[in-house]
Every structure is written in structure tokens, then in C-alpha cells.
Amino acid sequence: MLDDVILRRRSYRTFASRPVEKEVEDKLLTMTLRAPSGGNMQLWSMIRVTDPEKKALLARTCDNQAFIAKAPLVYFFLSDTHKWIEYFKGSKCDEKFGKPIRNPGIGDFHLGMQDAMAAAQTCVLAAESLGLRSCYIGDIIENYETVKEAFHLPTFAAPACLLVIGYPKEEIKAPLLPRPDNDAFYFTDEYPEITYEMMEKMYKNQEDFSRENKTLPLDNTGTYGDRYFNKKYTSDFMAEMNRSTKIFLSPWFEEEKD
Ligand SMILES: Cc1cc2nc3c(=O)[nH]c(=O)nc-3n(C[C@H](O)[C@H](O)[C@H](O)COP(=O)(O)O)c2cc1C
């Protein structure tokens, strides 16, 4: 049942060396393409990374996460307007309709990103239902220049996310990572004024869990907010994500200059 798949899914990083059979991967790819997509246009692309050297490169560029190189399946999702521009050119849309083929804009990028993430999440749940496990790698938005060169990315095909997928080496026995309670998390009808108390309530389950596991800063007296601030928000990798993303996003802001 899909609800079991959703409720038991967790991020998984240590895969068995067993390869994923072709029939299983074919099924996974077919299910991934069933993802909803704006206008059914698939404004996304996905590169199946099979070359061990490219996997190793991604392990380095994605903040040195060694497990990426060992994953049986590595899928690189892109927000992709480039292929459509080529299609418009081949179809001579400008001549047929007397309108220029404009450069993609930031809205095109964002729609493609929505599509790419819908496809990636469909892939995650499909993988789980096929007995596979997976993990997102957000660090794919780092080191754009190196990734662009290695994968020959055109300007208007931008990194969305990476997925690593494989059979589990062994099941993880630790409890699932907690989530906020519904009533502390969801807003109704409008975005409220955020207060500290609201945030404490929202992240109480994660804070309690982190305290039990001694992963809060300041000798475990800190808050979950302190943890995010310290480990992620002010980290070198987050600075790199911001630098790199600015580079691959900037051409999408040039739409009007065509
Ligand atoms: C957009 C996104 C980016 C992520 N990037 C990474 C990553 O680079 N490395 C990693 O090990 N896990 C990554 N994760 C997995 C999260 O750490 C994980 O989903 C989170 O801690 C909750 O754990 P769970 O998925 O087991 O419930 C990412 C997840 C998402 C959705």
C-alpha cells in the first residue's frame, strides 16, 4: 500500500553491492515518468550517471559525500528549458507564429524545478515500492562550473537534485527521524506572524529527539534553531550553494535581453 511506503520511507545511504536489475530499473523509470508535469511537457531531464569516474566526481563536488560514488543508481535531475528551445527552433516556431523564440526566464526555471522535484519524489516512492532505498543529495547545486563541464550542461538546464538509489545493505533499526505535529506545522488560510514560541512548538519533536541523541550545540542545551543555524545556515557548504546557484541562475534573469 502506498501509505505504508510513504510512512516507512527514510533516507538510506549505505547500499548493498547488488546491482539493480534492468527490469527493476526500467519499472522505476516508467513510474518516474508517470509524475505529474506542468502541461505534460516534462520541463525536466534526468541524467543516469553510470560512469564510476563521474560518480566519484559527484561525491567530491557534493560536499565530499563518499557514499554517492558507491551507489548503484545515481540520478541527476535538471530543470530543463534548453531542450524545448531546441524543439522550438527545429519546429521553426518563430517563423510560423511571427514571434521570437525568447530566452527562458526565471518563471520557466521555476516551473521546470517544480516538475523536476515532482519527478524526483515520484522516483523516491517508486524506488521504495520496488524494494529499493534512496537519498536526495541537495549538494548537487554546489560547484556548478565543474558539474556543468563534466555533464556538458547547457545554460538552460539547471541542477535540481541528485538521487542515489540501491538495495539496502541492511535495514536501519533506529527509529524514523521525527516530524512536526500537524497542528503545530500547517497554516490555515493565511501566513501568520511567526513567533519564537510558534517555532519552538513546531520543532519540539525534532528538538526532543536531538536532545536525546546529544546532537544539539552548546553541550546539548541549544535549540533546534541553534542546530540549523550552526550546522547548515552558516556553513561553508551553504555559502558554496549560494555562490554556485547564483551563477547558474543568473542567465535565467536575462530573458528580456533575448
Ligand atoms: C532537498 C533535499 C536535499 C537533501 N540533501 C542531502 C544530502 O546532500 N546528503 C544527505 O545525506 N541527505 C540529504 N537529504 C536527506 C535529508 O537529510 C533527510 O531527508 C532528512 O534528514 C530527514 O530524514 P529521512 O528522510 O530519513 O526522514 C536531503 C533531502 C532533501 C529533501
Ligand as a Chemical Component Dictionary entry (heavy atoms), coordinates in Angstrom:
data_LIG
# 
_chem_comp.id                   LIG 
_chem_comp.type                 NON-POLYMER 
_chem_comp.pdbx_formal_charge   0 
_chem_comp.three_letter_code    LIG 
# 
loop_
_chem_comp_atom.comp_id 
_chem_comp_atom.atom_id 
_chem_comp_atom.alt_atom_id 
_chem_comp_atom.type_symbol 
_chem_comp_atom.charge 
_chem_comp_atom.model_Cartn_x 
_chem_comp_atom.model_Cartn_y 
_chem_comp_atom.model_Cartn_z 
_chem_comp_atom.pdbx_ordinal 
LIG C1  C1  C 0 16.216 18.587 -0.923 1  
LIG C2  C2  C 0 16.936 17.590 -0.052 2  
LIG C3  C3  C 0 18.307 17.586 -0.015 3  
LIG C4  C4  C 0 18.993 16.623 0.751  4  
LIG N1  N1  N 0 20.363 16.559 0.685  5  
LIG C5  C5  C 0 21.022 15.580 1.347  6  
LIG C6  C6  C 0 22.424 15.429 1.185  7  
LIG O1  O1  O 0 23.098 16.178 0.454  8  
LIG N2  N2  N 0 23.034 14.414 1.868  9  
LIG C7  C7  C 0 22.341 13.549 2.665  10 
LIG O2  O2  O 0 22.955 12.637 3.230  11 
LIG N3  N3  N 0 20.989 13.663 2.825  12 
LIG C8  C8  C 0 20.319 14.654 2.170  13 
LIG N4  N4  N 0 18.955 14.753 2.280  14 
LIG C9  C9  C 0 18.217 13.808 3.141  15 
LIG C10 C10 C 0 17.787 14.504 4.426  16 
LIG O3  O3  O 0 18.899 14.647 5.260  17 
LIG C11 C11 C 0 16.688 13.672 5.096  18 
LIG O4  O4  O 0 15.560 13.619 4.235  19 
LIG C12 C12 C 0 16.255 14.262 6.424  20 
LIG O5  O5  O 0 17.302 14.250 7.359  21 
LIG C13 C13 C 0 15.070 13.506 7.010  22 
LIG O6  O6  O 0 15.427 12.149 7.145  23 
LIG P1  P1  P 0 14.535 10.989 6.496  24 
LIG O7  O7  O 0 14.493 11.238 5.017  25 
LIG O8  O8  O 0 15.256 9.714  6.831  26 
LIG O9  O9  O 0 13.191 11.077 7.132  27 
LIG C14 C14 C 0 18.256 15.693 1.533  28 
LIG C15 C15 C 0 16.869 15.719 1.488  29 
LIG C16 C16 C 0 16.212 16.629 0.693  30 
LIG C17 C17 C 0 14.708 16.596 0.603  31 
# 
loop_
_chem_comp_bond.comp_id 
_chem_comp_bond.atom_id_1 
_chem_comp_bond.atom_id_2 
_chem_comp_bond.value_order 
_chem_comp_bond.pdbx_ordinal 
LIG C1  C2  SING 1  
LIG C2  C3  SING 2  
LIG C2  C16 DOUB 3  
LIG C3  C4  DOUB 4  
LIG C4  N1  SING 5  
LIG C4  C14 SING 6  
LIG N1  C5  DOUB 7  
LIG C5  C6  SING 8  
LIG C5  C8  SING 9  
LIG C6  O1  DOUB 10 
LIG C6  N2  SING 11 
LIG N2  C7  SING 12 
LIG C7  O2  DOUB 13 
LIG C7  N3  SING 14 
LIG N3  C8  DOUB 15 
LIG C8  N4  SING 16 
LIG N4  C9  SING 17 
LIG N4  C14 SING 18 
LIG C9  C10 SING 19 
LIG C10 O3  SING 20 
LIG C10 C11 SING 21 
LIG C11 O4  SING 22 
LIG C11 C12 SING 23 
LIG C12 O5  SING 24 
LIG C12 C13 SING 25 
LIG C13 O6  SING 26 
LIG O6  P1  SING 27 
LIG P1  O7  DOUB 28 
LIG P1  O8  SING 29 
LIG P1  O9  SING 30 
LIG C14 C15 DOUB 31 
LIG C15 C16 SING 32 
LIG C16 C17 SING 33 
# 
